[in-house]
Amino acid sequence: MTESTKAYDLILHGATSFVGQIMTEYLANYQSESYSWAISGRSESKLLALKNRLGLNIEHFIADAADESSLSAICEQTKVVVSTVGPYALYGEALIKACVTSGTDYCDLTGEPQWIKAMLDKYESQAQTSGARIVHCTGFDSIPSDIGVYSLQKRAIERTGQPAKHVKMRVRKIKGAASGGTIASMMNVLKEAKEDPQLRKALVNPYVLCPSNHGFTVRQKNHKKAEQDKQLKMWTMPFVMAAINERVVHRSNALLDNMYGSEFRYDEAMSAKTASQAWTFTLGLGAFMLGASVSPIRSLLESYVLPKPGEGPSPEEQLNGMFDMRFYANLEDNQKIVIKVEGDRDPGYGSTAKMLAQSALCLAKDVPDLAGGFWTPASALNEALISRLSTHAGVIVSEL
Ligand SMILES: NC(=O)c1ccc[n+]([C@@H]2O[C@H](COP(=O)([O-])OP(=O)(O)OC[C@H]3O[C@@H](n4cnc5c(N)ncnc54)[C@H](OP(=O)(O)O)[C@@H]3O)[C@@H](O)[C@H]2O)c1
């Protein structure tokens, strides 16, 4: 089936996941443009229950991660497959294979650099040939980081003719909680890294997701502990999502023909109100990571402490959540520039579901000339996505 004869603009695969249900509800109420969509998942009874609950009159398809033909069948029907079936390192590969084979576009919510790297190595050239546009990380990881840096650098170049050499992102405010699916994905990265020394080495490389000919050699800062940033006059503490976001931003730079420069430095951290808050958080996070990397403790945490797959923040927590991220740089003319990216729901679910839906629509409708390959949100969707997010997803980019 050709692009123009496909029945749907998008199929949401994994519609019954915690975040998939939120996105289904968002699309059920989203009427600002015309588009065609359907949902899929492994359990017909869950898909029917979801449609019933939302009063939805749309098609559903049964597709299991272990059944390649069911995944190829959904690719035949749609321009874009959106997947929330994770951990992606456990369940994601067959769908990537089906998309690159059939030339179907794809976006997801993975924050698992080791899996993205494996997919790049295996399927990038096939996607370039078949025309499939694959865009990972179209949720809280890593859209705000990616479009924040892109917007800052665009302004820097407009004003001075040069990109900023160093951009710092600081999370100023964040309110939200993790779901069982996200915890399961994080635990799986820790488990795989523990078992594979090669992988541990790859994961500390900030350029691990860049094309092999990237040529970047600048040493990047890694915020592992509480620190005082004298230049920004604030205490900082580690930001867990930096591990994926920083790598996506460097890949964007490479795919945008080094728009941020070949000497570009980028680091992410959370700001803290006081030194003691920064240290308390850092020590707590360190203890958690240490515990989670030890198999018996990880099992205890998964069984008794952490949310299970399918669980996550309540509707009230999503509604009352928010995020505020700032991007700081000094420009060539010595002017300072600060970009703010803010979201009006909890980052991981309320905002992520809207960002994912708009990324999929953007891919289906706004970028017909984009070539096949593995892209990042900023390199593939940039202006069109930024505009969609501010109009339809409560994610606003502004200069302060
Ligand atoms: N990037 C971000 O900012 C961000 C934010 C939120 C979540 N995430 C990621 O998104 C993913 C989903 O999170 P979540 O909390 O919504 O997870 P979840 O509720 O645990 O959902 C996982 C989904 O995977 C499906 N699934 C599992 N095995 C399958 C198989 N063999 N075939 C087909 N489907 C299968 C489950 O189906 P059933 O419904 O039938 O059980 C469920 O729909 C996770 O990887 C998480 O890390 C990322």
The ligand as an SDF file (V2000), in Angstrom:
LIG
                    3D

 48 52  0  0  0  0  0  0  0  0999 V2000
   10.0820    9.5530   27.3500 N   0  0  0  0  0  0  0  0  0  0  0  0
    9.2790    9.8270   28.3510 C   0  0  0  0  0  0  0  0  0  0  0  0
    9.2360   10.9350   28.7930 O   0  0  0  0  0  0  0  0  0  0  0  0
    8.4060    8.7420   28.8860 C   0  0  0  0  0  0  0  0  0  0  0  0
    7.3090    9.0480   29.6800 C   0  0  0  0  0  0  0  0  0  0  0  0
    6.4690    8.0150   30.0750 C   0  0  0  0  0  0  0  0  0  0  0  0
    6.7490    6.7150   29.7020 C   0  0  0  0  0  0  0  0  0  0  0  0
    7.8420    6.4430   28.9610 N   0  0  0  0  0  0  0  0  0  0  0  0
    8.1410    5.0910   28.4890 C   0  0  0  0  0  0  0  0  0  0  0  0
    6.9990    4.6330   27.7900 O   0  0  0  0  0  0  0  0  0  0  0  0
    6.8290    3.2480   27.9880 C   0  0  0  0  0  0  0  0  0  0  0  0
    5.4280    2.9980   28.4960 C   0  0  0  0  0  0  0  0  0  0  0  0
    5.2900    3.4970   29.8180 O   0  0  0  0  0  0  0  0  0  0  0  0
    3.9860    3.1540   30.6700 P   0  0  0  0  0  0  0  0  0  0  0  0
    4.1900    3.6140   32.0380 O   0  0  0  0  0  0  0  0  0  0  0  0
    2.7840    3.5970   29.9380 O   0  0  0  0  0  0  0  0  0  0  0  0
    4.0870    1.5490   30.6300 O   0  0  0  0  0  0  0  0  0  0  0  0
    3.0360    0.4130   30.9990 P   0  0  0  0  0  0  0  0  0  0  0  0
    1.7860    0.9930   31.5470 O   0  0  0  0  0  0  0  0  0  0  0  0
    3.7850   -0.6030   31.7760 O   0  0  0  0  0  0  0  0  0  0  0  0
    2.6660   -0.1840   29.5580 O   0  0  0  0  0  0  0  0  0  0  0  0
    3.4760   -1.0490   28.8230 C   0  0  0  0  0  0  0  0  0  0  0  0
    2.6970   -1.4420   27.5820 C   0  0  0  0  0  0  0  0  0  0  0  0
    3.4120   -2.4420   26.8930 O   0  0  0  0  0  0  0  0  0  0  0  0
    2.4840   -3.4200   26.4730 C   0  0  0  0  0  0  0  0  0  0  0  0
    3.1550   -4.6880   26.2480 N   0  0  0  0  0  0  0  0  0  0  0  0
    3.9750   -5.3730   27.0900 C   0  0  0  0  0  0  0  0  0  0  0  0
    4.3730   -6.5000   26.5010 N   0  0  0  0  0  0  0  0  0  0  0  0
    3.8150   -6.5080   25.2560 C   0  0  0  0  0  0  0  0  0  0  0  0
    3.8370   -7.3990   24.1550 C   0  0  0  0  0  0  0  0  0  0  0  0
    4.5070   -8.5560   24.2240 N   0  0  0  0  0  0  0  0  0  0  0  0
    3.1580   -7.0770   23.0230 N   0  0  0  0  0  0  0  0  0  0  0  0
    2.4550   -5.9240   22.9400 C   0  0  0  0  0  0  0  0  0  0  0  0
    2.3690   -5.0640   23.9470 N   0  0  0  0  0  0  0  0  0  0  0  0
    3.0430   -5.3530   25.0960 C   0  0  0  0  0  0  0  0  0  0  0  0
    1.4840   -3.5010   27.6100 C   0  0  0  0  0  0  0  0  0  0  0  0
    0.2980   -4.1240   27.1460 O   0  0  0  0  0  0  0  0  0  0  0  0
   -1.0040   -4.3370   28.0810 P   0  0  0  0  0  0  0  0  0  0  0  0
   -1.6280   -2.9750   28.2000 O   0  0  0  0  0  0  0  0  0  0  0  0
   -1.8360   -5.2740   27.3250 O   0  0  0  0  0  0  0  0  0  0  0  0
   -0.4870   -4.8510   29.4080 O   0  0  0  0  0  0  0  0  0  0  0  0
    1.3030   -2.0170   27.8870 C   0  0  0  0  0  0  0  0  0  0  0  0
    0.3600   -1.4820   26.9800 O   0  0  0  0  0  0  0  0  0  0  0  0
    7.9450    2.8180   28.9600 C   0  0  0  0  0  0  0  0  0  0  0  0
    9.0030    2.2870   28.2120 O   0  0  0  0  0  0  0  0  0  0  0  0
    8.3780    4.1160   29.6100 C   0  0  0  0  0  0  0  0  0  0  0  0
    9.7240    4.1050   30.0110 O   0  0  0  0  0  0  0  0  0  0  0  0
    8.6690    7.4280   28.5500 C   0  0  0  0  0  0  0  0  0  0  0  0
  1  2  1  0
  2  3  2  0
  2  4  1  0
  4  5  1  0
  4 48  2  0
  5  6  2  0
  6  7  1  0
  7  8  2  0
  8  9  1  0
  8 48  1  0
  9 10  1  0
  9 46  1  0
 10 11  1  0
 11 12  1  0
 11 44  1  0
 12 13  1  0
 13 14  1  0
 14 15  2  0
 14 16  1  0
 14 17  1  0
 17 18  1  0
 18 19  2  0
 18 20  1  0
 18 21  1  0
 21 22  1  0
 22 23  1  0
 23 24  1  0
 23 42  1  0
 24 25  1  0
 25 26  1  0
 25 36  1  0
 26 27  1  0
 26 35  1  0
 27 28  2  0
 28 29  1  0
 29 30  1  0
 29 35  2  0
 30 31  1  0
 30 32  2  0
 32 33  1  0
 33 34  2  0
 34 35  1  0
 36 37  1  0
 36 42  1  0
 37 38  1  0
 38 39  2  0
 38 40  1  0
 38 41  1  0
 42 43  1  0
 44 45  1  0
 44 46  1  0
 46 47  1  0
M  CHG  2   8   1  16  -1
M  END
$$$$
